[in-house]
Amino acid sequence: MAESVNPKTRRLVARAKSGDKEAENKLYGIYSERVLGIVRLRMGSELRSKMQSMDLVQDALLCSFRDLGDFTYRNEGDFLRWLSRIAENKIRDNIDKLHAQKRDIKKEVPLNDSSQSENGTFVPGIEPADTTTPSRIVSRKEEQEKLEKAMQRLNPEYREVILLAKIEGLSHGQIGEKIGKSPDAARMLLGRALNALSKAYE
């Protein structure tokens, strides 16, 4: 799940910054699945019971396109990490809303965006990432749900290091900086985390 080298990303970001909608669509196609992985593994069961993960992904991506002028592309992987931070902020915002609503049950309302298209999704000006067969959709959903359940069985430290390595594509050194460990310690922690995930998945 780590980000692969994509030499087109820098050019697409530059075009999208200038208002090129086609470039925005292409960026959405490249990164929506990756952001979805981040969201599904981070949003938790409480928030998932109130809103669809894809709604949150679309909200994060639309926000990113509005704020694209604030993004500076330096290295491959920067864009995904920037999107990840936006998605995480959206998760926190919605959790805060959920807790605020729980303080007054009478005001509790679904967090889903009411502005939806006929098929239940809402992405103005953005085309779907791709199309596939119903059987592949079901298979991918089952695998994703199995992975999510396995990840939830891990301790928070293991979950975090796997997300940093496999979703955000950080190096051992970068992971170490984020969690306050040396690169070697981060590498060993990731090894233990992946081993625990493999056992939980099986």
C-alpha positions as CSV (number, residue, x, y, z in Angstrom):
1,M,0.0,0.0,0.0
2,A,3.0,2.3,0.1
3,E,3.1,5.0,-2.6
4,S,4.8,4.0,-5.8
5,V,6.9,6.3,-7.8
6,N,4.7,8.4,-9.9
7,P,6.5,11.0,-12.0
8,K,3.2,12.4,-13.3
9,T,2.2,13.6,-9.8
10,R,4.3,16.8,-9.8
11,R,3.0,17.8,-13.2
12,L,-0.6,17.0,-12.3
13,V,-0.3,19.1,-9.1
14,A,1.1,22.0,-11.1
15,R,-1.8,21.8,-13.6
16,A,-4.4,21.4,-10.9
17,K,-3.0,24.5,-9.1
18,S,-3.7,26.5,-12.3
19,G,-7.3,25.4,-12.3
20,D,-7.1,22.4,-14.6
21,K,-10.1,20.2,-13.7
22,E,-8.8,17.2,-15.8
23,A,-5.7,17.2,-13.7
24,E,-7.8,17.3,-10.5
25,N,-9.7,14.3,-11.8
26,K,-6.5,12.4,-12.5
27,L,-5.1,13.1,-9.1
28,Y,-8.4,11.9,-7.5
29,G,-8.1,8.7,-9.5
30,I,-4.6,8.1,-8.4
31,Y,-5.0,8.9,-4.7
32,S,-8.6,8.3,-3.7
33,E,-8.0,4.6,-2.9
34,R,-4.9,5.4,-0.9
35,V,-6.7,8.1,1.1
36,L,-9.6,5.6,1.6
37,G,-7.2,3.1,3.1
38,I,-6.0,5.8,5.5
39,V,-9.5,6.9,6.5
40,R,-10.9,3.4,7.0
41,L,-8.0,2.3,9.3
42,R,-8.0,5.5,11.3
43,M,-11.7,6.6,11.7
44,G,-12.7,3.9,14.2
45,S,-15.9,2.1,14.8
46,E,-17.7,5.0,16.6
47,L,-17.4,7.4,13.6
48,R,-17.9,4.6,11.1
49,S,-21.3,3.9,12.6
50,K,-22.3,7.5,11.8
51,M,-20.9,8.1,8.3
52,Q,-19.5,6.3,5.3
53,S,-15.7,6.3,4.9
54,M,-15.9,7.4,1.3
55,D,-17.9,10.5,2.2
56,L,-15.1,11.5,4.4
57,V,-12.5,10.7,1.7
58,Q,-14.4,12.9,-0.8
59,D,-14.6,15.7,1.8
60,A,-10.9,15.5,2.4
61,L,-10.0,15.5,-1.3
62,L,-12.4,18.4,-2.1
63,C,-10.8,20.4,0.7
64,S,-7.3,19.5,-0.6
65,F,-8.2,20.8,-4.1
66,R,-9.5,24.1,-2.6
67,D,-6.3,24.5,-0.6
68,L,-3.9,23.2,-3.3
69,G,-2.2,26.6,-3.4
70,D,-0.9,26.0,0.1
71,F,0.8,22.8,-1.0
72,T,4.5,22.7,-2.0
73,Y,5.8,19.7,-3.8
74,R,9.4,18.8,-2.9
75,N,9.7,15.0,-2.9
76,E,7.7,12.0,-4.2
77,G,5.3,11.1,-1.4
78,D,4.7,14.6,-0.2
79,F,1.3,14.8,-1.8
80,L,0.0,11.6,-0.3
81,R,1.3,12.7,3.2
82,W,-0.4,16.1,2.7
83,L,-3.7,14.4,1.8
84,S,-3.2,12.1,4.8
85,R,-3.0,15.0,7.2
86,I,-6.1,16.6,5.7
87,A,-8.0,13.3,6.0
88,E,-6.9,12.9,9.7
89,N,-8.0,16.5,10.4
90,K,-11.4,15.7,8.9
91,I,-11.6,12.6,11.1
92,R,-10.9,14.6,14.2
93,D,-13.4,17.3,13.2
94,N,-16.2,14.7,12.7
95,I,-15.3,12.9,16.0
96,D,-15.5,16.3,17.8
97,K,-18.9,16.9,16.2
98,L,-20.1,13.4,17.2
99,H,-19.1,14.0,20.8
100,A,-20.7,17.4,20.9
101,Q,-23.9,15.9,19.6
102,K,-23.8,13.2,22.2
103,R,-23.8,15.9,24.9
104,D,-27.2,16.8,23.6
105,I,-29.0,13.8,22.2
106,K,-31.9,15.9,21.0
107,K,-29.5,17.6,18.5
108,E,-28.0,14.3,17.2
109,V,-28.1,14.1,13.4
110,P,-26.3,11.9,10.9
111,L,-22.9,13.3,9.8
112,N,-23.4,12.2,6.2
113,D,-23.4,15.0,3.7
114,S,-27.1,15.5,2.6
115,S,-26.0,16.7,-0.8
116,Q,-25.7,13.4,-2.6
117,S,-26.2,12.3,-6.1
118,E,-28.7,9.7,-7.2
119,N,-26.3,6.8,-6.5
120,G,-25.6,8.1,-3.0
121,T,-22.2,9.7,-3.5
122,F,-21.3,13.3,-3.9
123,V,-18.1,14.5,-5.7
124,P,-18.9,17.6,-7.7
125,G,-16.6,18.0,-10.7
126,I,-14.7,14.8,-10.0
127,E,-15.1,11.5,-11.9
128,P,-15.0,8.1,-10.2
129,A,-11.6,6.7,-9.7
130,D,-12.2,3.6,-11.8
131,T,-14.8,1.0,-12.7
132,T,-14.7,-2.7,-12.0
133,T,-17.0,-5.7,-11.9
134,P,-19.4,-6.4,-9.1
135,S,-17.6,-9.5,-8.1
136,R,-14.3,-7.6,-7.8
137,I,-16.0,-4.9,-5.7
138,V,-17.4,-7.5,-3.3
139,S,-14.1,-9.3,-3.1
140,R,-12.1,-6.1,-2.4
141,K,-14.7,-5.0,0.2
142,E,-14.4,-8.4,2.0
143,E,-10.6,-8.2,2.0
144,Q,-10.7,-4.6,3.3
145,E,-13.1,-5.5,6.1
146,K,-10.9,-8.4,7.1
147,L,-7.8,-6.2,7.1
148,E,-9.6,-3.5,9.2
149,K,-10.7,-6.1,11.8
150,A,-7.1,-7.4,12.0
151,M,-5.7,-3.9,12.4
152,Q,-8.2,-3.1,15.2
153,R,-6.9,-6.2,17.1
154,L,-3.4,-4.6,17.2
155,N,-2.2,-2.3,19.9
156,P,-2.1,1.4,18.9
157,E,1.7,1.5,18.5
158,Y,1.6,-1.3,16.0
159,R,-1.3,0.2,14.1
160,E,0.5,3.6,13.9
161,V,3.8,2.2,12.6
162,I,2.0,0.1,9.9
163,L,0.0,3.1,8.7
164,L,3.1,5.3,8.6
165,A,5.1,2.6,6.6
166,K,2.5,1.0,4.4
167,I,-0.1,3.8,3.8
168,E,2.0,7.0,4.0
169,G,5.1,5.3,2.6
170,L,7.6,6.7,5.2
171,S,11.1,5.4,5.6
172,H,12.4,3.9,8.8
173,G,14.1,7.1,9.6
174,Q,11.0,9.2,9.0
175,I,8.9,6.8,11.1
176,G,11.5,7.1,13.9
177,E,11.3,10.9,13.9
178,K,7.5,10.7,14.1
179,I,7.3,8.2,17.0
180,G,10.5,9.3,18.8
181,K,12.6,6.2,18.0
182,S,15.8,5.5,16.1
183,P,15.6,4.2,12.5
184,D,16.7,0.7,13.7
185,A,14.1,0.7,16.5
186,A,11.4,1.8,14.1
187,R,12.5,-1.0,11.7
188,M,12.3,-3.6,14.4
189,L,9.0,-2.2,15.7
190,L,7.5,-2.4,12.1
191,G,8.7,-6.0,11.8
192,R,7.0,-7.0,15.0
193,A,3.8,-5.0,14.0
194,L,3.7,-6.8,10.6
195,N,4.1,-10.1,12.2
196,A,1.3,-9.4,14.6
197,L,-0.9,-8.2,11.8
198,S,-0.2,-11.4,9.8
199,K,-1.3,-13.5,12.8
200,A,-4.4,-11.3,13.4
201,Y,-5.3,-11.5,9.7
202,E,-5.1,-15.2,9.6
